[in-house]
């Protein structure tokens, strides 16, 4: 093994340990953040026993789940029952490794480490563990694999409530995966590339894509709520109907694995949204962060973390604000609203982009993005105005019915 290869492997292992540790610790304390936000919204105390303000509560919960007695149903399909939590957890923890969380860092070292020999590296390295050229296609592919764990958990438990939860998760994933994929096509039209690094670089030259692709950002975020099984789309685990859904028969760390996967997916969706629509690690109104350096990497990493934290707060805020959809409303929103709207939006952006670049001759990324934002404002106003008036999505109380009210004589 050459010294250059050993240096590359050393950097990769260091980045892997850093990203994995941050994600796992972040997932643990996201549960505490959710309890804090919930208590704040409901005007109550929240966690206040394990450490000051409950700061040690995630550690206590982890120890509890590790030492807790595990119950395995006697009528389960044992192999698939044991495999399901791993199938849900592994894809969720792998996805953060391909997203760059900070500016590239210029590294140079040459040293000898005892019997391991010489380690050499000289060059610009990405902060992503693996800066894949297939970018968000990899994330979309692996995120859809996690639903196999949920479906298998429901089926292998040999419990009708669990089975219904698994089936709901499968149908939900199919309906929203299409809308999520279509919402990212406009990003591809603007950048011509699916690499996260290239997409972040394109936003540094123009506007953050949340402005010129306003409706794409909305479609992606809505589909992200459904992908992560968060309220108002948590039908696979709706306790009012399915006891606890697909994980009813799980306990101890196997039960925790599903929740670790859910919070990991929430973190991944937030990191993806930040990279695709909020400029990634880019610090706005300055080009200082584009020069490689340790200070730039640290500063951009902190900015990236703040953007992700804001989106995680949004996930929590929505959970404790909105009620759960009914299942038929969920399917109607996915197939009848989001998918056709996302497909139509691709045509709008493609036509607008052609008119701006070919018709008006605008080649500046900043002017092009500003023109697209001007196109998005009336489109967003019309769309949200129609949705808000109940023309497309109608609540149960507003549906016309020919049925005679109960208790009234004919």
N, C-alpha and C positions, 0 to 999 in steps of 0.2 A: 504494500500500500504506500503510495507516494505521500510526502509531507503535505502537499497541497490538498489531497483528498482527505487526509486526517484532519487538517485545519477546517475544511468544509464540514466534516461530520461533527467536529467539536462545536462549531457555531450552531449547527442545526439542532444538536442535543440541548445546548444552552437555551436557544429560543423555544424549543418544545417544552422544556421544564418551566420556563418563565410563563409562557402563554397558558399552559395547562394549570399551573398553580394559581394564576390570577383568575382564570375562569372558574375553577372549582371553589376558591375562596369567595369570589364574587357571587356565585350561585348560592352558597350558604348564607351570605349576608343579604342577598335579595329577599330571602324569606323574612328576615328581620325587618328589612325596609318595608316590605308589604304589610307587616303587622303594625309598624309605626304609622304608615300612611293611613291604613284602615282605622286605627285608633284616633288619629287626628281628624279624619272625616266624620267619624261617628261620635266625636267629643267624649272620648274615654281614655283611660290611662295607657293601655297597651302593655307590652312586656316590661316588667319592672322587678323581677325576682333574681334572675341569673346575671349578676353583675349590674353596674350602673346603667339604667335605662334598658336593661335586658341585653347588654352588649355581648354577653357570653351565651345567650340562648341558642344560637346555631350550634355551638360546640356541645351544649347539653343535649340538644336534639340528636346530634350525630352519635354521641355515646349511647343514648337511649336506644336508638335503632340498631346499633351494633350488638348490644347485649340483650336485646329483647328476644323473648322466645318466639320462634317462627312456627307458624301453622301452615301445613300443606294439606289441601283437601285430598281425601282418599280416592276420589273418583276422577282426579285430573289426568290429563295426558302428560306424564311426568317429564319427558324430555323437552317437549315444547313449552311446558309450563315454566321450567327452569331457564330455558333459553330466551323467553320473551323479554324479561327486563334488560338483558344484555343487548338484544337487538334494538331496543328503544334507546338505551343509554349510549352505546358506542358511536352511532352516527352523530348524535347530538354533541358529543365532546370532540369529534374530529373536525367539525366545520370551522371552528374559530382559527384553526391552524393555517388557513389559506387567505385570511384577510389581513392586509397590512395595517398595523395599529399606530404607526409613526413614520416619520421621514426616514429614508434610507440612511444608513450609517457607514461612513468610510472606516474600514478596519485594516490594520496592519500589525501582524505579529509574526515572530519567528523564534521559537524556543524548543528546547528538548526536555521531555518529561520522562526521566528515568528509563525503564525498559520499554515504554511505549514509543520512544523514539522522538523524531523531530516533527513539529507542527508548524505549518506555514500557511499564511493567508494574507492576501493583499488585494483589496478591491472594495467596491460599493456593494453592501449587502442589504437586502430587503428585511424589514422587520417582521414580515410574514414568515412562518416556519417553512412553508412551501409556496413560493409565488408562482402559482400555476398559470400557464397561458390560457387555460380554459375557464378560469375565473369563476363567475357566478353560475356557470353551467354545472360545475362540480358541486356547488352548494345546493342548487336545486335538485340535482340527482340524489345526493346523499340525504338531504332532508326528507325526501319522499320515502326513503327506505325505513325511516323510523316508524312509519305507520304499520309495518309488518309486525313489529314487536307488540304494538297495541292490539292489532287484530288477533295475533296468536295468543296473547294473554287472555282475551275474551273467550276464544274458542277452547283453549286448553284447560281453562278453569272448570269446564263442564257446569257452568252456571248460566241460566238464561239471561239474567240481568247483565252479566259480564259479556255474554255473546252479543247482546244488543248494543252495548257500548262499543265493542270492537267493530261491529258492522257500521255503526254511525261514524266512527272515526275513518273508516275506509271510504264511505260515500262522501264524507266531508272533504277528505284529502283530494279525491278525484275532482270534485266540483271546484275547489279553490286553486288547485295546482294549475289548471288551465288559465284562470284569470291572472295568477301570479306570473306565469311565463309570458303571457301577452303584455302585461304591464311593463316588462323589461325590454320588449322589442324597441320602443322609442329610444331607450338608452343606447342600444346597439346602433340605431340609425344615426345618433349624434356622434358617437365615438368610433364606430366601425371596428370595435374590439370588445371582447368580453373579459379581458384581464382587469382585475381590480386596480392595479397600478396605473394602467392606461386610462381607466375611467376617472380616477382621482386626478391624474394629470390633465385630462380634458377639462375638468371643472376648475382647475387653477387658471386656465387660459380664458375661461368665460365666466358664466354664473353657475352657482350650485344648481344641479338639475332639478331640485325641488321647485324652482321657479319656472324655467322653460318647459318642464314636464310635470306641471302641478297635478294633473289628474292621474298620471302614471304613479306618482308618489302616493296619492290617496288610494288607488286600487291596490298597490303593493302592500301598503300598511294594513288595509282591511283584510286582504288575503293572508297577511302575516298573523293577524289575530286568530284567524281560523286554523292556520297551519299549526299554531302552538296550543290549540285547544283552550284558549283563554276566553273569558267572558267578553262579549255576549255569545261566543261560539263554543262553549264548553259542553256541548251536547253529549259527547262520549262519557262524561263523568257527572252527569246531572243528578245530584243526590235526590231531588224531588221525584224522580221517575225511576232511576236505575240503582238505587241504594248508594253505590259509588262507581258504578260503571265497570269498565274493563278491569280495574284493579281491586274489585271487591274481595277476591279470595287471596290477596297478597298481604303479607305482613313483614315486619322488621325491615331489613335492608333492601329486600326485593320491592317492597312497597315504596321505599324511599327512592329507589332507582328511577321509577317513573316520574317522580316529582323533580329529581335532579335533571332528568331529560327534558321536562317541560320548561324549567327555568333556564337550562342551557340553550334550548331552542329560542326562548325569549331573548336571551343575550345575543344569539347568532342573528336573529331577525333584526335586532337593533343595530348590530354591527354592519349588517348588509345594507340597511336603510341609510346609515351614516355614510358608508362608502359610496353608495350609488346615487344618493340624492342630496347629501349634506356636505359634500366635499371631502369626506373621509377625514384624514388627519390634517387637512389644510387649515391654517389659521387665516381668517378673513382679513382683508385690507392690508396685507403685507406680503412681500416676497422673501422676507428673511428666512422663512422656514424651508425654502426650496434649496438652500445651500447646505450640503452635508456637514454635519457636526454633531457632537454629543449633546450640546445644549438644544439644538434644533430637534433632535430625536426625542429628548425628554419632554420638551415643550409641546410638540405635536402629539405625543402620546397622552399627555394630560388633557389636551383639547379634545382628542378623540374619545377619551374616557368620559369627559363631561357631556359630549353629545350622546354617547350611548346611555349614560345615566339618565339624561333627560327623557330619552325614549322609553327606558325601563319604567320611569315614573309615570309616563303616559299609559303604559300597559296596566300598571297598578291602579291608576286613577280611573281608567275605564272600567276595570273589574268592579270597583266599589261604587260605581255611579250608574251603570246601565243594567237593566234586567236581561235575563237570558232570552234568546230567540226561541220560538217554537221550531220544531224540526222542519216542518213544511216551509216556514218562512226562511229558514237557513238555506234549504235547497233552492228555493225560488230566487233568493238573493244571489246565490252563486251562479246558477245556470241562466236565469232570465234577466239578470241585471248586470252583474259584474263582467261576465264573459262577453256578451255582445257589446257592452260599453267599452271594454278594453280593446276589443277587435276594431270597433269604429274609431277609437282614439288613435290606433296605429295608422289608420288611413288619413286621419286629420293631420297628424304630425308629419307623415311622409309627404302629403300634398303641400303643407305649409313649408316644410324644409326645402322642397323643390322650388316653390315660388320665391322663397327668400334668397336662395343661392343662385338659381338659374334665372329667375325672372327679374329680381331686383339687383342681382350681382353682388350681394353682401357676402364677403368671405371672412370678415373678422368674427372670431368665436363670440366675443362679447356682444357685438351688435346682433349677431344671429340669435343668441340666447335671449336678448332683450326683445327682439321681434317675436320670438316664440312665446315669451311670457305675455306680451300684449295680445297674442292670439288665445292664450289660455284663460285670461281673465274673463272675457264674456262667455267662453265655453263653460268654465267652472260656475259662473253665476247662474247660467241657465240650468245646468245639471243639478246643482244643489237646490235651486229654487223649485224645480220639478220634484226632486226627491222629498224635499221638506214639506211640500203641499200634499204628499200622499198620492200622487198620480201613479207612481211606479210601485212603491212599497206602501201597502195599506195595512194598518193595524186591524186586529180582529174586531174591535169595537166599531170600525167604520165600514165594514163589509156589509153590503145589502143582503138581506135574507128574506126569503119568502115564508120561513117557518113562523108559526103562530107562537107568541110568547107563552111560556108555561103558566098554568094557573088561570088562564083567561078562557072564558066560555066561548064556544063556537058561535 
